[in-house]
Amino acid sequence: MTKYLTLVMLLFFSVSTYATQTFSDPALNGKPTPEGADIALYVVDTASGKEIYSERAEQFQQPASLQKIITGLGARLVLDKDFRFETTMETTDRDVIINFSGDPTFTRTHLRVLVEKLKLKQTTIDGNLYLNGSAFDTSERAVGLPWDIMGVCYSAPSSSI
């Protein structure tokens, strides 16, 4: 129960005070939200799968910083401390496939090292180079996100690459 209370407290204390949004639950009314903000809330007991509270849960929302923090916290609580992401490379007849697993620390330098290791095994890539991002089976952008804001840091797509 403490986890849920912390989650709800983080949600309400992390927004600026500009305007208020009306909730169906009177206890939630009067909480500060930025002007033009749109809040949806869905709290589930992870042990039983039972819904504890729902407010406009069907509303698609753009991921915000708080959601990213909670996702990171959830990963920390669920994944073993020795968990490691694995990025692999495989070759077929002429093609090279790099399989990404969603490692948030993977950089261009890491990719360059993988390609250099490939060069040690063979001199050229005769076929195609494929970047396989299928580890995440959902869309990279939420429904309703504009296509032209992908260059904005907070609008980075959810991708395993």
Backbone as JSON, one array per atom type, in Angstrom:
{
  "sequence": "MTKYLTLVMLLFFSVSTYATQTFSDPALNGKPTPEGADIALYVVDTASGKEIYSERAEQFQQPASLQKIITGLGARLVLDKDFRFETTMETTDRDVIINFSGDPTFTRTHLRVLVEKLKLKQTTIDGNLYLNGSAFDTSERAVGLPWDIMGVCYSAPSSSI",
  "N": [[0.82, -1.19, 0.0], [2.04, 1.17, 0.64], [3.62, 1.7, -1.57], [1.73, 2.48, -3.47], [0.63, 4.77, -2.34], [2.89, 6.41, -2.29], [3.3, 6.65, -5.05], [0.98, 8.06, -5.87], [1.32, 10.39, -4.36], [3.69, 11.38, -5.48], [2.74, 11.95, -8.03], [0.93, 14.1, -7.62], [2.46, 16.05, -6.26], [4.4, 16.78, -8.01], [3.74, 18.56, -9.96], [3.28, 21.87, -11.3], [1.72, 24.88, -9.95], [-0.86, 26.17, -11.47], [-3.47, 25.93, -12.6], [-6.59, 24.21, -11.99], [-7.9, 20.89, -12.27], [-10.96, 19.16, -12.7], [-11.93, 16.35, -10.93], [-13.66, 13.2, -10.71], [-13.66, 12.11, -8.22], [-14.13, 13.7, -5.26], [-12.14, 14.1, -3.33], [-9.82, 14.41, -4.69], [-10.01, 16.79, -6.03], [-9.0, 20.2, -6.5], [-6.3, 19.86, -6.44], [-3.17, 21.0, -7.61], [-2.54, 21.67, -11.09], [-0.76, 22.17, -14.14], [-1.65, 24.83, -16.42], [-3.68, 23.87, -19.08], [-2.95, 21.25, -18.8], [-3.4, 17.69, -18.82], [-4.65, 15.12, -17.09], [-4.56, 11.69, -16.29], [-5.31, 8.8, -14.4], [-4.44, 5.64, -13.14], [-4.52, 3.09, -10.96], [-3.31, 0.05, -9.85], [-3.41, -2.97, -7.98], [-0.62, -4.78, -7.92], [-0.18, -7.37, -7.08], [-2.66, -8.72, -7.0], [-3.87, -7.86, -9.29], [-6.09, -6.31, -9.22], [-8.06, -3.43, -9.75], [-7.48, -0.42, -8.11], [-7.93, 2.33, -8.16], [-9.33, 4.51, -10.61], [-9.18, 7.08, -12.95], [-10.2, 8.54, -15.7], [-8.77, 6.6, -17.18], [-8.74, 5.5, -19.7], [-7.83, 7.43, -21.34], [-5.36, 8.4, -23.6], [-2.03, 9.34, -22.91], [0.8, 11.49, -23.17], [4.06, 10.36, -22.41], [5.52, 11.51, -19.42], [8.03, 13.18, -17.41], [7.74, 12.27, -14.76], [6.45, 9.83, -15.15], [8.5, 8.44, -16.4], [10.35, 8.29, -14.33], [8.94, 6.72, -12.49], [8.69, 4.4, -14.0], [11.39, 3.67, -14.15], [11.84, 3.19, -11.41], [10.07, 1.07, -11.05], [11.33, -0.85, -12.68], [13.68, -1.16, -11.27], [12.72, -2.31, -8.92], [11.65, -4.72, -9.83], [13.47, -6.07, -11.58], [16.32, -8.24, -11.33], [19.26, -7.49, -9.37], [21.52, -8.09, -10.77], [20.78, -7.93, -13.38], [21.28, -7.55, -16.87], [21.27, -5.81, -19.93], [21.22, -7.13, -23.23], [22.84, -6.83, -26.23], [22.98, -8.16, -29.34], [24.73, -9.54, -32.18], [24.26, -10.93, -35.34], [24.91, -12.97, -38.23], [23.7, -13.67, -41.47], [23.52, -15.31, -44.63], [24.61, -13.14, -46.3], [23.91, -10.92, -44.96], [23.91, -8.72, -42.08], [22.71, -8.65, -38.81], [21.76, -6.65, -36.18], [20.64, -7.07, -33.0], [18.74, -5.36, -30.81], [18.09, -4.73, -27.32], [16.93, -2.81, -25.78], [18.61, -1.4, -24.13], [19.28, 1.33, -22.18], [21.68, 2.61, -21.92], [23.19, 2.17, -24.12], [25.27, 3.32, -26.69], [26.36, 5.27, -29.6], [29.05, 4.78, -29.73], [29.27, 2.22, -28.61], [27.94, 0.82, -30.62], [29.69, 1.27, -32.73], [31.91, -0.19, -31.8], [30.86, -2.78, -31.91], [30.55, -3.06, -34.7], [33.23, -2.82, -35.47], [34.24, -5.17, -34.35], [32.97, -6.97, -35.98], [34.23, -6.4, -38.38], [36.71, -7.51, -37.87], [36.19, -10.18, -38.2], [35.26, -10.41, -40.8], [35.88, -8.74, -43.89], [34.15, -7.01, -45.32], [30.68, -6.0, -45.49], [28.6, -7.74, -47.38], [25.91, -7.85, -47.9], [22.94, -6.61, -46.52], [22.63, -4.35, -43.71], [20.92, -4.79, -40.86], [19.0, -3.24, -38.34], [17.59, -4.46, -35.62], [14.82, -3.77, -33.88], [12.79, -5.08, -32.54], [12.34, -5.93, -29.94], [10.65, -4.55, -28.28], [7.26, -4.7, -28.44], [5.37, -2.81, -29.1], [3.95, 0.26, -30.41], [6.15, 2.96, -31.3], [5.39, 5.51, -30.66], [2.94, 7.23, -28.76], [-0.59, 7.2, -29.25], [-1.9, 10.04, -30.81], [0.3, 11.66, -30.47], [2.11, 14.27, -31.94], [3.77, 14.11, -35.13], [5.92, 15.72, -35.66], [7.46, 16.43, -33.43], [9.51, 14.86, -32.64], [12.19, 15.48, -32.37], [12.44, 16.78, -29.98], [13.69, 16.6, -26.71], [12.12, 15.46, -24.61], [10.31, 14.0, -26.01], [11.24, 11.64, -26.99], [11.13, 8.58, -28.8], [9.7, 5.45, -27.72], [11.67, 2.9, -27.89], [13.52, -0.1, -28.64], [15.93, 0.28, -29.73]],
  "CA": [[0.0, 0.0, 0.0], [2.95, 2.31, 0.69], [4.04, 1.98, -2.94], [0.65, 3.2, -4.17], [0.53, 6.09, -1.72], [4.04, 7.15, -2.8], [3.04, 6.93, -6.46], [-0.03, 9.11, -5.95], [1.91, 11.61, -3.83], [4.6, 11.88, -6.52], [1.94, 12.5, -9.13], [0.33, 15.38, -7.29], [3.41, 17.04, -5.79], [5.42, 17.06, -9.02], [3.22, 19.49, -10.97], [3.26, 23.29, -10.91], [0.4, 25.38, -9.57], [-1.41, 27.16, -12.39], [-4.93, 25.77, -12.72], [-7.04, 22.95, -11.41], [-8.72, 20.01, -13.11], [-12.01, 18.57, -11.89], [-11.96, 14.9, -10.89], [-14.93, 12.65, -10.21], [-13.46, 11.88, -6.79], [-13.99, 15.02, -4.64], [-10.92, 14.18, -2.54], [-8.71, 14.79, -5.58], [-10.23, 18.13, -6.56], [-8.22, 21.26, -5.88], [-4.87, 19.6, -6.57], [-2.63, 21.87, -8.67], [-2.09, 21.13, -12.37], [-0.42, 23.27, -15.04], [-2.7, 25.23, -17.35], [-3.68, 23.06, -20.3], [-2.51, 19.88, -18.51], [-4.43, 16.66, -18.95], [-4.2, 14.06, -16.2], [-5.3, 10.44, -16.18], [-4.72, 8.04, -13.3], [-4.89, 4.25, -13.07], [-3.74, 2.44, -9.92], [-3.65, -1.37, -9.8], [-2.67, -3.8, -7.04], [0.13, -5.68, -8.8], [-0.26, -8.74, -6.58], [-3.94, -9.33, -7.37], [-4.35, -7.34, -10.58], [-7.33, -5.59, -8.97], [-8.01, -1.98, -9.89], [-7.7, 0.29, -6.86], [-8.54, 3.6, -8.5], [-9.22, 4.86, -12.02], [-9.72, 8.39, -13.33], [-9.93, 8.75, -17.13], [-7.69, 5.67, -17.52], [-8.77, 5.2, -21.14], [-7.26, 8.58, -22.03], [-3.95, 8.28, -23.95], [-1.24, 10.45, -22.4], [2.21, 11.53, -23.55], [4.88, 10.08, -21.22], [6.12, 12.69, -18.79], [9.21, 12.85, -16.61], [7.33, 11.48, -13.61], [6.19, 8.47, -15.62], [9.8, 7.83, -16.66], [10.94, 7.99, -13.03], [8.21, 5.59, -11.91], [9.07, 3.23, -14.79], [12.72, 3.29, -13.67], [11.67, 2.62, -10.08], [9.46, -0.26, -11.24], [12.37, -1.74, -13.2], [14.61, -1.43, -10.17], [12.07, -3.19, -7.96], [11.3, -6.0, -10.44], [14.61, -6.75, -12.19], [17.4, -8.63, -10.42], [20.35, -6.51, -9.34], [22.53, -8.51, -11.76], [20.2, -7.88, -14.73], [22.04, -6.84, -17.88], [20.72, -5.8, -21.27], [22.1, -7.83, -24.15], [22.74, -6.45, -27.63], [23.7, -9.2, -30.06], [24.91, -9.37, -33.61], [24.28, -12.21, -36.04], [25.04, -12.86, -39.67], [23.09, -14.69, -42.31], [24.39, -15.5, -45.8], [25.34, -11.91, -46.63], [23.38, -9.82, -44.14], [24.27, -8.61, -40.67], [21.56, -8.2, -38.03], [22.06, -6.27, -34.8], [19.43, -7.2, -32.19], [18.76, -4.47, -29.65], [17.22, -5.18, -26.23], [16.39, -1.68, -25.04], [19.61, -0.89, -23.2], [19.26, 2.8, -22.21], [23.05, 3.13, -21.88], [23.86, 1.83, -25.38], [25.59, 4.55, -27.43], [26.97, 5.09, -30.92], [30.37, 4.2, -29.52], [29.06, 0.78, -28.47], [27.61, 0.31, -31.95], [30.93, 1.3, -33.5], [32.72, -1.32, -31.32], [30.26, -4.0, -32.49], [30.89, -3.1, -36.13], [34.67, -3.09, -35.55], [34.42, -6.6, -34.09], [32.52, -7.65, -37.2], [35.28, -6.21, -39.39], [37.79, -8.44, -37.58], [35.78, -11.49, -38.69], [35.13, -10.33, -42.24], [36.34, -7.43, -44.34], [33.04, -6.16, -45.77], [29.31, -6.52, -45.4], [28.17, -7.87, -48.77], [24.46, -7.71, -47.99], [22.31, -5.49, -45.8], [22.8, -4.22, -42.27], [19.6, -4.6, -40.25], [18.91, -2.9, -36.92], [16.36, -5.12, -35.17], [14.27, -3.15, -32.68], [11.51, -5.74, -32.25], [12.25, -6.37, -28.55], [9.44, -3.92, -27.77], [6.24, -5.05, -29.43], [4.35, -1.77, -29.23], [4.3, 1.41, -31.24], [7.15, 3.83, -30.69], [4.77, 6.77, -30.23], [1.58, 7.11, -28.26], [-1.64, 7.73, -30.12], [-2.13, 11.45, -30.61], [1.54, 12.43, -30.45], [2.43, 14.85, -33.26], [4.92, 13.51, -35.79], [7.01, 16.68, -35.84], [8.14, 16.81, -32.19], [10.42, 13.78, -32.26], [13.49, 16.05, -32.05], [12.41, 17.36, -28.65], [14.25, 15.6, -25.81], [11.11, 14.74, -23.83], [9.44, 13.26, -26.91], [11.97, 10.52, -27.58], [10.26, 7.42, -28.97], [9.95, 4.26, -26.9], [12.24, 1.95, -28.84], [14.59, -0.91, -28.09], [17.2, 0.68, -30.37]],
  "C": [[0.87, 1.26, 0.0], [3.4, 2.71, -0.7], [3.0, 2.83, -3.65], [0.51, 4.63, -3.63], [1.68, 6.98, -2.22], [3.82, 7.56, -4.24], [2.05, 8.09, -6.61], [0.53, 10.44, -5.44], [2.88, 12.22, -4.84], [3.83, 12.56, -7.64], [1.45, 13.9, -8.8], [1.33, 16.44, -6.83], [4.47, 17.4, -6.83], [4.94, 18.04, -10.09], [3.19, 20.9, -10.42], [1.85, 23.73, -10.58], [-0.03, 26.5, -10.51], [-2.93, 27.1, -12.44], [-5.31, 24.46, -12.05], [-7.9, 22.19, -12.4], [-9.76, 19.37, -12.2], [-12.01, 17.05, -12.05], [-13.32, 14.44, -10.39], [-14.84, 12.38, -8.72], [-13.22, 13.23, -6.12], [-12.7, 15.19, -3.85], [-9.73, 14.62, -3.39], [-8.86, 16.19, -6.13], [-9.43, 19.17, -5.78], [-6.73, 21.02, -5.93], [-4.34, 20.42, -7.74], [-2.23, 21.09, -9.92], [-1.76, 22.31, -13.27], [-1.58, 23.58, -15.99], [-2.58, 24.41, -18.64], [-3.25, 21.62, -20.05], [-3.7, 18.94, -18.6], [-3.96, 15.45, -18.16], [-5.15, 12.88, -16.27], [-4.58, 9.6, -15.14], [-5.31, 6.64, -13.29], [-3.97, 3.53, -12.09], [-4.25, 1.01, -9.77], [-2.81, -2.04, -8.72], [-1.95, -4.85, -7.88], [0.07, -7.13, -8.36], [-1.54, -9.44, -7.06], [-4.42, -8.93, -8.75], [-5.63, -6.54, -10.45], [-7.12, -4.08, -9.08], [-8.34, -1.34, -8.54], [-8.4, 1.62, -7.12], [-8.33, 3.88, -9.99], [-9.88, 6.2, -12.27], [-9.28, 8.65, -14.76], [-8.81, 7.84, -17.63], [-7.65, 5.34, -19.0], [-8.15, 6.32, -21.98], [-5.77, 8.35, -22.32], [-3.21, 9.52, -23.48], [0.19, 10.36, -22.94], [3.03, 11.23, -22.3], [5.53, 11.37, -20.71], [7.28, 12.23, -17.92], [8.85, 11.98, -15.41], [7.09, 10.04, -14.01], [7.51, 7.74, -15.87], [10.48, 7.45, -15.34], [10.26, 6.78, -12.41], [8.53, 4.3, -12.67], [10.45, 2.73, -14.35], [12.66, 2.65, -12.3], [11.08, 1.23, -10.18], [10.48, -1.26, -11.74], [13.33, -2.13, -12.09], [14.02, -2.41, -9.17], [11.84, -4.6, -8.52], [12.51, -6.77, -10.96], [15.66, -7.1, -11.13], [18.52, -7.6, -10.46], [21.44, -6.85, -10.35], [21.99, -8.47, -13.19], [21.08, -7.05, -15.66], [21.29, -6.91, -19.2], [21.73, -6.5, -22.19], [21.82, -7.38, -25.58], [23.59, -7.45, -28.4], [23.79, -8.88, -31.54], [24.96, -10.76, -34.23], [24.42, -11.96, -37.54], [24.27, -13.98, -40.33], [24.01, -14.82, -43.52], [25.25, -14.28, -46.09], [24.96, -10.75, -45.72], [23.91, -9.88, -42.71], [23.07, -8.02, -39.94], [22.03, -7.87, -36.62], [20.74, -6.24, -34.05], [19.55, -6.38, -30.92], [17.76, -4.94, -28.6], [16.63, -4.05, -25.41], [17.34, -1.09, -24.03], [19.66, 0.65, -23.26], [20.66, 3.41, -22.2], [23.81, 2.87, -23.18], [24.04, 3.09, -26.22], [26.13, 4.21, -28.82], [28.36, 4.45, -30.8], [30.26, 2.69, -29.36], [28.75, 0.14, -29.82], [28.87, 0.25, -32.82], [31.82, 0.13, -33.09], [32.18, -2.63, -31.89], [30.65, -4.14, -33.96], [32.38, -3.39, -36.32], [34.95, -4.57, -35.3], [34.0, -7.42, -35.3], [33.6, -7.55, -38.27], [36.46, -7.15, -39.15], [37.47, -9.82, -38.13], [35.67, -11.51, -40.21], [35.46, -8.91, -42.68], [35.21, -6.5, -44.75], [31.71, -6.82, -45.47], [28.79, -6.55, -46.84], [26.67, -7.63, -48.94], [23.97, -6.46, -47.29], [22.69, -5.51, -44.33], [21.43, -3.89, -41.69], [19.74, -4.25, -38.78], [17.57, -3.41, -36.44], [15.91, -4.52, -33.84], [12.98, -3.8, -32.24], [11.39, -6.24, -30.81], [11.03, -5.77, -27.86], [8.37, -4.13, -28.83], [5.15, -4.01, -29.61], [4.83, -0.65, -30.13], [5.31, 2.29, -30.52], [6.57, 5.15, -30.18], [3.35, 6.5, -29.76], [0.6, 7.71, -29.26], [-1.85, 9.2, -29.79], [-0.88, 12.29, -30.53], [1.81, 13.0, -31.83], [3.69, 14.22, -33.84], [6.13, 14.43, -35.78], [7.69, 17.12, -34.54], [9.16, 15.76, -31.75], [11.82, 14.3, -31.92], [13.56, 16.66, -30.67], [12.8, 16.28, -27.64], [13.18, 14.81, -25.04], [10.16, 13.93, -24.7], [10.15, 12.09, -27.58], [11.07, 9.3, -27.68], [10.66, 6.29, -28.02], [10.39, 3.15, -27.85], [13.32, 1.12, -28.18], [15.94, -0.58, -28.72], [17.77, 1.9, -29.66]]
}
